[in-house]
Structure formats: structure tokens, C-alpha cells
């Protein structure tokens, strides 16, 4: 076996073990949490921008 073959085998095994441990529910929960965080961050920045303009 060549060194390149061993590396490919190790990477393939790692990817397969990670793939088996991640469920669709985890992916959906992560996506929804990221979307909610983005909306809250955007809303907060817009609110702070409006409050900053009032003080001037």
C-alpha cells in the first residue's frame, strides 16, 4: 500500500463515522438556530442604528 492510499482510507473512514453520527434533525436544528440568530442580529443592528440617529 502506498502512503496516499493509507491517507485516502483514513479520510474515508473518518468521513463515514462522522456521517453516521449526524442526523437530519441535528442539521435542521442547526440551520434554524443559525437563521434565528441572523434575524435577531439584523434586527438589533437596525434598532441600534435608529436609536443612534435620534441622539444626533
N, C-alpha and C positions, 0 to 999 in steps of 0.2 A: 504494500500500500504506500502510496505517496503521501507526503505531508499535506498536499492540497486536498486529497481525498479524505484525510482524517479531519481536516478543518470543516469541510462540507458536511461530513457526517455529524460532527459535534454541533454545528449550527442547526442542521435539520432536526436533530433530537431535541435541542433546546426550544426551537420554534414549535415543534409538535407538543411538547409538555406544557408550554405556555398556552397554546391554542386550546388544549383540553381543559385547562383550568378557568378559562374566561367564558362566562355565559352571556347570552343575549341580553338578559336582564341587567347585568352589570354594565354592559355597553350603553344600553338605553338610559340607565340611571345616571351614568357619567355625562352623556350628551345633554340630558335635561338639566342637570346641575350646572353644566357649563353655560347653557343657554340662559338659565335664570340668573346666573352670576353676571353675564354680559348685560342683560337688561337692567339689573339693579345698578351696575356700574355706570351705564349710559345715563340712566335716569338721575343718578346722584350728580354726575358731572354737569348735566343740563341745569339741574336745580341750583347747584353752586354757581354756575355761570350767571344765572338770572339774579341770584342774590348779590353777586359781586357787582353787577351793573347798577343795582338800586343804590348801593352805597356811594357811588361816584356822583 
